[in-house]
């Protein structure tokens, strides 16, 4: 379970979309390649790809943005990625690369910013008789969303029902709660549900003290063998589809599901793996999958992993010295981890993470998710919600503050954001619309 702590530190982020046109002059010999293309753009960056074929004898390249020379440099390889930074949003820039007597021209339009104009409403669930809380949320569409956790309601005798409600469903107008049992040896158990991941209305995965799949008609238990997983709690789910799914959990647990069998992935740590996120790398076409592990309140240690099929490789966490709980990224563009501060890097191969310098919050931040690099949200302790629009950050805590709790799960879809957590003994759901 991810428990938000009240640490002190700040936050940052960025994003992506582009318009590109290219022209070439003059034509190269057939055995030579010289090209300048735009791979991507965010609000403040343009990502260029320069190719110099082996048949080109001159390797000294001059790159210009509009009329400004950015550099003159000797290029040793045949393909080089270049990033132009500190640009303005929604602006078209012209680039020219020159080598020998040849030139390449490309134009790129940076991404526009997204709006900070969210309006928030809050719903409390549970009647305060138990420790009600929600851990995770998934948005299907504007009129269907699911939140999971535990919600206690007094039974007919006035006593706290020992079997909590563990799913809340949004129908576009209101939240209703229900109990979803996990059946073990023929007996139903109403455990808290820690996480949810949805591929669609009839294809959702829920987990905690077991794994279940909603197929549109019923919840089906998917056996996660004790011999592989032990008694560990599942904390997060991420996948490409229901035949390519990952779960992460306590005591360093990571496993992959191929639609019929589970494979254990060794992490090399006993820390709780608390978040996982993946996205397609635009250069390789492969899935890039990262996870983060820590134990809040127990240790200051943390781990950041890259998961590749059946292995988990620890990445550098230098110079981070405190626990981290959330991870989100756009491959080869920007990577973020949140917790005791928000750290970032542009390239996964970079050794060092940079602490974001914007002094936006003094609270521990539990999770980060985004629609894109110009539309990112971070949530955490005391009801902190932060939004990055591509160039600037906005805090909504004046609308979303919690007196004695935290938001620990968040989902974004278009102009809808839902974050979940607890405030005292009640579960809370805060919905924002833009």
C-alpha positions in Angstrom: 0.0 0.0 0.0 1.3 3.4 -0.8 0.9 5.7 2.2 1.5 9.4 1.6 4.0 11.0 3.9 4.6 14.7 4.5 8.0 15.4 3.2 9.2 18.7 1.8 10.2 19.5 -1.8 9.1 20.9 -5.2 8.1 19.9 -8.9 8.4 20.2 -12.9 7.5 18.8 -16.3 7.0 19.2 -20.2 5.4 17.7 -23.5 4.7 16.8 -27.2 3.1 17.3 -30.7 4.5 18.7 -33.9 4.0 19.8 -37.5 6.8 19.1 -39.8 7.8 19.8 -43.4 11.1 19.1 -45.1 12.9 20.0 -48.3 16.3 18.9 -49.6 18.9 20.7 -51.7 20.8 19.5 -53.6 20.3 15.8 -54.3 23.0 13.5 -52.8 24.7 10.7 -54.7 22.8 7.4 -54.5 25.4 6.0 -52.1 25.1 8.9 -49.6 22.4 10.0 -47.2 22.0 13.4 -45.7 18.8 14.3 -44.0 17.4 16.5 -41.2 14.0 15.5 -39.8 11.9 16.5 -36.9 11.3 13.5 -34.6 9.0 15.4 -32.1 8.3 18.6 -30.3 7.1 19.8 -26.9 6.0 23.3 -25.9 9.6 24.3 -25.3 11.8 21.7 -27.2 12.2 20.4 -30.7 13.8 17.0 -31.3 15.7 16.7 -34.5 17.3 13.7 -36.2 20.3 14.2 -38.4 21.6 11.5 -40.7 25.0 11.5 -42.4 25.6 8.5 -44.7 29.0 6.9 -44.9 29.4 8.3 -48.4 29.6 11.8 -47.1 33.2 12.8 -46.7 32.7 16.1 -44.8 31.6 15.6 -41.2 31.4 19.2 -40.1 27.8 20.2 -39.7 26.4 23.7 -39.1 22.8 23.8 -37.7 20.7 27.0 -37.7 17.4 27.8 -36.2 15.8 30.6 -38.4 18.8 32.9 -38.7 20.6 31.9 -35.5 23.5 29.5 -35.8 23.0 26.9 -33.0 26.4 25.1 -33.5 29.1 24.0 -35.9 30.2 20.5 -34.9 32.0 17.5 -36.2 29.6 14.5 -36.4 31.3 11.2 -36.0 28.3 8.8 -36.4 25.8 8.3 -39.2 22.8 9.3 -37.1 22.6 11.9 -34.4 19.7 13.0 -32.2 19.6 16.8 -31.4 17.4 18.7 -29.0 16.8 22.4 -29.3 15.5 23.9 -26.0 14.2 27.1 -24.4 11.6 27.6 -27.2 8.2 29.2 -27.1 5.0 27.2 -27.3 2.9 27.2 -30.5 5.6 28.7 -32.6 7.0 27.5 -35.9 10.8 27.3 -36.3 12.8 26.7 -39.4 16.0 24.6 -39.2 18.8 24.3 -41.7 21.7 21.8 -41.6 24.7 22.4 -43.8 27.5 20.0 -44.6 30.0 20.6 -47.4 28.0 22.3 -50.1 24.7 20.5 -49.2 21.8 21.8 -47.1 18.7 20.3 -45.5 15.7 22.4 -44.4 13.0 21.4 -41.9 10.3 23.3 -40.0 8.7 22.3 -36.7 5.8 23.8 -34.7 6.1 23.5 -31.0 3.2 22.2 -29.0 0.6 24.6 -27.5 0.0 24.7 -23.8 -3.1 23.1 -22.2 -5.5 25.0 -20.0 -5.1 25.2 -16.2 -8.8 25.9 -15.9 -10.1 22.9 -13.9 -13.1 23.0 -11.6 -13.1 20.4 -8.8 -15.8 18.6 -6.9 -15.3 16.1 -4.0 -17.2 13.0 -2.9 -16.7 11.3 0.5 -17.4 7.6 0.8 -17.7 5.5 4.0 -19.5 6.7 7.1 -16.5 7.4 9.3 -16.8 4.2 11.3 -13.7 2.6 9.9 -10.5 3.5 8.0 -12.0 4.0 4.6 -9.6 4.9 1.8 -9.2 4.6 -2.0 -5.9 3.6 -3.6 -6.4 3.7 -7.3 -8.7 4.8 -10.1 -9.4 4.1 -13.8 -11.4 6.3 -16.2 -13.2 4.5 -19.0 -15.0 7.6 -20.4 -16.8 10.7 -19.2 -19.6 8.7 -17.8 -17.8 5.6 -16.5 -15.0 5.3 -14.0 -13.9 2.9 -11.3 -12.1 3.5 -8.0 -10.8 0.8 -5.7 -9.9 0.5 -2.0 -11.9 -0.1 1.2 -15.0 1.7 2.4 -16.6 0.8 5.7 -20.4 1.2 6.3 -22.3 0.3 9.5 -24.3 -2.9 9.1 -28.0 -3.2 10.0 -27.1 -3.7 13.7 -25.2 -0.4 13.8 -21.8 -2.2 14.0 -19.0 -1.7 11.5 -19.4 -4.2 8.7 -16.1 -6.3 8.8 -16.4 -6.9 5.1 -15.7 -3.5 3.4 -17.0 -2.3 0.1 -14.0 -2.2 -2.2 -15.2 -0.8 -5.6 -16.8 2.5 -6.4 -18.4 3.0 -9.8 -19.1 6.4 -11.5 -22.1 6.4 -13.9 -21.7 10.0 -15.0 -23.9 11.4 -12.2 -23.0 9.7 -8.9 -20.7 7.1 -7.3 -22.2 3.8 -6.1 -20.2 1.3 -4.1 -20.2 -2.5 -4.2 -18.4 -5.5 -2.7 -16.3 -7.6 -5.0 -15.2 -10.9 -3.3 -12.1 -12.8 -3.9 -13.0 -16.5 -3.6 -10.4 -18.7 -2.0 -11.1 -22.4 -1.4 -14.7 -21.8 -2.0 -15.0 -19.0 0.6 -15.5 -15.3 -0.4 -13.1 -12.8 1.1 -13.7 -9.0 0.8 -10.2 -7.7 0.9 -9.2 -4.1 0.1 -8.4 -3.8 -3.6 -5.1 -1.9 -4.1 -5.1 -1.2 -7.8 -7.0 -1.2 -11.1 -6.0 -1.1 -14.7 -8.5 -0.8 -17.5 -8.1 -1.6 -21.2 -11.8 -1.0 -21.8 -15.4 -1.4 -20.4 -15.2 -5.2 -20.6 -11.5 -5.7 -19.9 -10.3 -4.5 -16.5 -7.8 -5.9 -14.0 -8.0 -5.5 -10.2 -5.6 -6.7 -7.6 -4.5 -6.6 -4.0 -4.5 -9.8 -2.1 -5.1 -11.6 -5.4 -5.8 -10.8 -9.0 -9.1 -10.6 -10.8 -10.2 -9.8 -14.3 -13.5 -8.2 -15.2 -14.7 -9.5 -18.6 -17.9 -7.4 -18.8 -20.0 -10.1 -17.2 -18.2 -11.2 -14.1 -15.0 -11.0 -12.0 -12.8 -14.0 -12.7 -10.0 -14.9 -10.3 -6.6 -15.2 -12.0 -4.4 -17.4 -9.9 -1.0 -15.8 -9.0 0.8 -18.8 -7.6 2.1 -18.6 -4.1 5.2 -20.5 -5.2 6.0 -17.5 -7.5 4.5 -14.5 -5.6 4.4 -15.6 -2.0 1.9 -13.8 0.2 2.9 -10.4 -1.1 0.3 -7.7 -1.8 0.0 -6.4 -5.4 0.4 -2.6 -5.5 0.1 -1.7 -9.2 -0.8 -3.1 -12.6 0.4 -2.0 -16.1 0.2 -3.7 -19.5 -0.1 -3.5 -23.2 -3.2 -5.8 -23.2 -4.6 -8.7 -21.2 -2.0 -11.1 -22.7 0.9 -8.8 -21.9 0.5 -7.6 -18.3 2.7 -6.8 -15.4 2.0 -6.6 -11.7 4.3 -5.2 -9.0 4.1 -5.6 -5.2 5.6 -5.8 -1.8 9.1 -7.3 -1.0 10.4 -6.6 -4.5 7.8 -8.6 -6.3 7.4 -8.2 -10.1 5.6 -10.7 -12.4 4.5 -10.9 -16.0 1.3 -12.5 -17.3 1.1 -13.7 -20.9 -2.6 -14.6 -20.9 -2.2 -18.0 -19.4 0.9 -18.2 -17.2 2.9 -16.0 -14.9 6.6 -15.4 -14.9 8.5 -14.1 -11.9 10.9 -11.2 -12.6 13.7 -10.9 -10.1 14.2 -7.3 -8.8 17.1 -7.8 -6.5 15.5 -5.8 -3.7 13.1 -6.4 -0.8 11.7 -2.9 -1.0 8.0 -2.7 -2.0 7.6 -2.0 -5.7 4.9 0.7 -5.6 4.5 2.0 -9.2 5.0 0.9 -12.8 4.5 2.6 -16.1 5.2 1.8 -19.7 5.1 3.4 -23.1 6.2 2.7 -26.7 9.7 4.0 -27.6 9.3 5.9 -30.9 12.7 4.9 -32.1 12.6 1.2 -31.5 8.9 0.5 -31.5 9.4 -1.5 -28.3 7.7 -1.0 -24.9 9.8 0.9 -22.4 8.7 -0.1 -18.9 9.9 1.5 -15.6 9.1 0.8 -12.0 9.9 2.4 -8.6 10.3 0.8 -5.2 10.5 2.2 -1.7 9.2 1.7 1.9 7.8 4.9 3.2 8.1 5.3 7.0 10.5 2.4 7.2 13.5 3.3 5.1 14.9 6.2 3.1 16.0 3.8 0.4 14.5 3.6 -3.1 15.1 1.8 -6.4 14.2 2.7 -10.0 14.0 -0.3 -12.5 13.8 -0.8 -16.2 11.9 -4.0 -16.9 12.8 -5.9 -20.1 10.9 -9.2 -20.6 12.1 -11.4 -17.8 14.6 -9.1 -16.2 14.5 -5.9 -14.0 17.7 -3.8 -14.2 18.3 -1.2 -11.5 18.9 2.3 -12.9 20.9 5.1 -11.4 18.9 7.1 -8.8 21.8 9.6 -8.2 21.6 12.0 -6.4 18.1 11.1 -4.9 18.4 10.3 -1.1 14.7 10.0 -0.1 11.8 7.6 -0.9 10.0 7.9 -4.2 6.5 6.6 -5.0 5.5 7.6 -8.6 7.0 7.3 -12.1 5.8 8.6 -15.5 7.5 9.4 -18.8 7.5 9.8 -22.5 10.3 7.6 -23.9 13.4 9.5 -25.1 11.7 12.8 -24.2 11.3 13.2 -20.5 11.3 11.0 -17.3 9.9 11.9 -13.9 9.9 10.3 -10.5 7.9 11.8 -7.6 7.9 11.5 -3.8 10.3 13.4 -1.6 10.7 15.9 -4.4 10.2 15.6 -8.1 13.2 14.6 -10.1 13.5 14.6 -13.9 15.9 13.7 -16.8 15.6 13.9 -20.6 17.3 10.7 -21.4 17.1 7.4 -19.6 20.8 6.8 -20.2 21.7 10.0 -18.2 23.3 9.0 -15.0 22.0 11.9 -12.8 18.4 12.9 -12.1 17.8 16.7 -11.6 15.7 17.9 -8.7 13.0 20.2 -10.1 13.6 23.7 -8.9 10.1 25.1 -9.0 9.0 25.6 -5.3 5.4 24.5 -5.9 4.7 22.3 -2.9 6.1 21.5 0.5 4.3 18.1 0.6 5.2 14.6 -0.3 3.8 13.8 -3.8 2.6 10.2 -4.3 1.8 9.8 -8.0 2.3 11.4 -11.4 0.4 10.7 -14.6 -0.1 12.6 -17.9 -2.1 12.8 -21.1 1.2 14.1 -22.7 4.1 16.2 -21.8 2.0 19.4 -21.9 -0.7 17.9 -19.7 0.6 16.3 -16.5 -0.7 16.0 -13.0 0.9 15.2 -9.6 -1.0 14.4 -6.4 0.0 14.0 -2.8 -0.3 14.8 0.9 -2.9 17.2 2.3 -4.8 17.2 -0.9 -2.1 18.6 -3.1 -2.9 18.5 -6.9 -0.5 20.1 -9.4 -0.9 20.5 -13.1 1.8 21.2 -15.7 0.5 22.7 -19.0 3.8 22.5 -20.9 5.4 25.7 -19.6 4.1 26.3 -16.1 2.7 24.7 -13.0 -0.6 25.3 -11.2 -1.5 24.2 -7.7 -5.2 23.6 -6.9 -4.8 23.0 -3.2 -7.0 26.1 -2.4 -9.8 24.0 -3.9 -8.7 20.4 -3.1 -7.0 20.6 0.4 -7.5 17.7 2.8 -7.2 18.4 6.5 -5.9 15.0 7.5 -5.2 12.8 4.5 -3.7 12.5 1.0 -4.4 11.6 -2.6 -2.5 8.5 -3.7 -4.0 7.6 -7.0 -4.8 9.6 -10.1 -6.2 9.0 -13.7 -6.5 11.5 -16.6 -8.5 11.2 -19.8 -9.0 14.2 -22.0 -10.4 17.0 -19.9 -11.3 14.8 -16.9 -9.1 14.1 -14.0 -10.0 11.9 -11.0 -7.8 11.5 -7.9 -8.6 9.3 -4.9 -7.3 8.9 -1.3 -8.6 9.6 2.2 -9.3 12.4 4.6 -9.4 11.1 8.1 -11.6 7.9 8.3 -13.4 8.6 5.0 -12.4 7.8 1.4 -12.4 10.8 -0.9 -12.8 11.1 -4.7 -12.0 14.5 -6.2 -13.0 15.0 -9.8 -11.7 17.9 -12.0 -13.2 19.0 -15.3 -11.6 21.4 -17.7 
